[in-house]
């Protein structure tokens, strides 16, 4: 009995020591302003990105709006601080994509998507609108890696080129160096580029990404092996059955472009002829990367 108690106490002490030894997040920000210790002062907002106040609920909600259901937008947020490229990292972003075009907009299909990125640009770097999503085409970005959620039906493969079904959302990765971030179709794990390892939305999420509420996107990167993967977790009562579901993964070949040695973490989105709103509630980045089954964190915890 005493030996059992000793083992139990020792285990608790070891767990506490491990928790104390864990490295703090590289970034922990709540754009909702819910935690005064994690307000978004560490971020530079560019293009159409802005903090927005959403009325109509018991408690006014604040988030980072990258696009606003208006055509021809491009917005991003970059960390003010630069970071040496970690051997591995995990980046989470809580994102809500909605499609409610403004009264003067005639779009019938959403576009274009959003991307979580690590790039070597300046805090004020801004890419183009539309498919460039406020990320690609920035003159002062020479190298980046990214995980992209693409909502434009024209980029979906085969029979999914129809936005009426809602299942045309795709997921892919980018690894680009030396091209001023030109975003071209058909990148490969061996040569890099964009649209690497493109996958379609899982069947259980058909029609549920856009206007489907808040989701937590998890992007894992191992810079020593070139492996990247991405997961999704539902945060609302309507989508919480989705927990740590895998969206995509790829292992870049040794010949593919490398991630920048120094860079900033960021999130970007754009609209073109089609529109959508992309809203971000929090971003957390940790290094080293976490195991898949580990519960996603909440900023400030």
Long-range contacts (C-beta under 8 A, 24 or more apart in sequence): 23-286, 23-287, 25-284, 25-285, 25-286, 25-297, 26-83, 26-86, 26-89, 26-265, 26-285, 26-286, 26-287, 27-79, 27-265, 27-283, 27-284, 27-285, 28-284, 28-285, 28-297, 28-299, 28-300, 29-282, 29-283, 29-284, 29-299, 30-281, 30-282, 30-299, 30-300, 31-62, 31-63, 31-64, 31-280, 31-281, 31-282, 31-283, 32-61, 32-62, 32-63, 32-281, 32-282, 33-62, 35-299, 35-300, 37-300, 38-282, 38-299, 38-300, 40-64, 40-77, 42-79, 42-80, 42-81, 43-77, 43-78, 43-79, 43-80, 44-77, 44-78, 44-79, 44-80, 44-123, 44-124, 45-75, 45-76, 45-77, 46-75, 46-76, 46-77, 46-78, 46-124, 46-125, 46-126, 46-134, 47-73, 47-74, 47-75, 47-76, 47-126, 47-134, 48-73, 48-74, 48-75, 48-134, 49-75, 49-76, 49-77, 49-134, 50-75, 52-279, 63-96, 63-279, 63-280, 63-281, 64-279, 64-280, 64-281, 65-277, 65-278, 65-279, 65-280, 66-114, 66-134, 66-267, 66-268, 66-269, 66-278, 66-279, 66-280, 67-269, 67-270, 67-271, 67-275, 67-276, 67-277, 67-278, 68-102, 68-277, 69-98, 69-99, 69-100, 69-101, 69-102, 69-105, 69-271, 69-275, 69-276, 69-277, 70-101, 70-102, 70-105, 70-271, 70-275, 71-105, 71-107, 71-271, 71-272, 71-273, 71-274, 71-275, 72-129, 72-130, 72-271, 72-272, 73-129, 73-134, 73-269, 73-270, 73-271, 73-275, 74-126, 74-127, 74-128, 74-129, 74-130, 74-132, 74-133, 74-134, 74-268, 74-269, 74-270, 74-271, 75-126, 75-134, 75-268, 75-269, 75-270, 76-125, 76-126, 76-127, 76-134, 76-135, 76-266, 76-267, 76-268, 76-269, 77-266, 77-267, 77-268, 77-280, 78-119, 78-121, 78-122, 78-123, 78-124, 78-125, 78-264, 78-265, 78-266, 79-123, 79-264, 79-265, 79-266, 80-123, 80-264, 81-264, 82-262, 82-263, 82-264, 83-262, 83-263, 83-264, 83-265, 84-261, 84-262, 85-118, 85-223, 85-259, 85-260, 85-261, 85-262, 85-263, 86-223, 86-287, 86-288, 87-222, 87-223, 87-224, 87-287, 87-288, 88-220, 88-221, 88-222, 88-223, 88-224, 88-287, 88-288, 88-289, 89-118, 89-220, 89-221, 89-285, 89-286, 89-287, 89-288, 89-289, 90-218, 90-219, 90-220, 90-221, 90-285, 90-286, 90-287, 90-289, 90-290, 91-116, 91-118, 91-218, 91-219, 91-221, 91-265, 91-283, 91-284, 91-285, 92-216, 92-217, 92-218, 92-219, 92-282, 92-283, 92-284, 92-285, 92-296, 92-297, 93-216, 93-217, 93-219, 93-267, 93-280, 93-282, 93-283, 94-214, 94-215, 94-216, 94-217, 94-235, 94-280, 94-281, 94-282, 94-283, 95-149, 95-214, 95-215, 95-216, 95-217, 95-267, 95-278, 95-279, 95-280, 95-281, 96-213, 96-214, 96-215, 96-277, 96-278, 96-279, 96-281, 97-149, 97-151, 97-209, 97-210, 97-211, 97-212, 97-276, 97-277, 97-278, 97-279, 98-210, 98-211, 98-276, 98-277, 98-279, 99-210, 99-211, 99-275, 99-276, 99-277, 100-211, 100-277, 101-275, 102-275, 105-275, 107-273, 107-274, 107-275, 108-163, 109-152, 109-153, 109-163, 109-274, 110-151, 110-152, 110-163, 110-210, 110-274, 110-275, 110-276, 111-151, 111-152, 111-153, 111-271, 111-272, 111-273, 111-274, 111-275, 111-276, 112-150, 112-151, 112-152, 112-269, 112-270, 112-271, 112-272, 112-274, 112-276, 113-148, 113-149, 113-150, 113-151, 113-152, 113-269, 113-270, 113-278, 114-148, 114-149, 114-267, 114-268, 114-269, 114-278, 115-146, 115-147, 115-148, 115-149, 115-174, 115-267, 115-268, 115-269, 116-146, 116-147, 116-148, 116-217, 116-219, 116-265, 116-266, 116-267, 117-144, 117-145, 117-146, 117-147, 117-174, 117-265, 117-266, 117-267, 117-268, 118-144, 118-145, 118-146, 118-221, 118-259, 118-260, 118-263, 118-264, 118-265, 118-266, 119-143, 119-144, 119-145, 119-146, 119-181, 119-260, 119-263, 119-264, 119-266, 120-144, 120-260, 120-261, 120-262, 120-263, 120-264, 121-263, 121-264, 123-264, 127-181, 127-268, 127-270, 128-270, 129-270, 129-271, 129-272, 130-270, 130-271, 130-272, 130-273, 131-155, 131-183, 131-270, 131-272, 132-183, 132-270, 133-183, 133-268, 133-269, 133-270, 134-268, 134-269, 134-270, 135-181, 135-266, 135-268, 135-270, 136-176, 136-181, 136-182, 136-183, 136-194, 137-180, 137-181, 137-182, 137-183, 138-180, 138-181, 139-180, 141-180, 141-181, 142-177, 142-178, 142-180, 142-181, 142-260, 143-176, 143-177, 143-178, 143-257, 143-258, 143-259, 143-260, 143-263, 144-174, 144-175, 144-176, 144-181, 144-259, 144-260, 144-263, 145-173, 145-174, 145-175, 145-176, 145-221, 145-228, 145-259, 146-173, 146-174, 147-171, 147-172, 147-173, 147-174, 147-217, 147-219, 147-228, 147-230, 147-248, 148-172, 148-173, 148-174, 148-194, 148-195, 149-209, 149-217, 151-209, 151-210, 151-276, 152-272, 152-274, 155-185, 155-195, 156-200, 157-198, 157-200, 160-200, 165-206, 165-207, 166-206, 166-207, 166-208, 166-209, 166-210, 167-200, 167-201, 167-203, 167-206, 167-207, 168-201, 169-200, 169-201, 169-205, 169-209, 169-210, 170-198, 170-199, 170-200, 170-201, 171-198, 171-199, 171-201, 171-230, 171-247, 171-248, 172-196, 172-197, 172-198, 172-199, 172-248, 173-197, 173-228, 173-230, 173-248, 173-250, 175-252, 175-256, 175-257, 175-258, 175-259, 176-257, 177-257, 177-258, 178-257, 188-256, 189-226, 189-250, 189-251, 189-252, 189-253, 189-256, 190-253, 190-255, 190-256, 191-255, 191-256, 192-252, 192-256, 192-257, 196-250, 196-252, 197-248, 197-249, 197-250, 198-248, 199-247, 199-248, 202-245, 202-247, 204-242, 204-245, 205-232, 205-242, 205-245, 208-239, 210-276, 212-238, 212-239, 213-238, 213-239, 214-239, 214-281, 215-239, 215-242, 216-296, 217-247, 218-244, 218-296, 220-289, 220-290, 220-292, 221-259, 221-289, 222-289, 223-258, 223-259, 225-251, 226-251, 226-252, 226-253, 226-254, 226-256, 227-251, 227-252, 228-252, 229-292, 231-292, 233-296, 244-292, 244-293, 244-296, 246-292
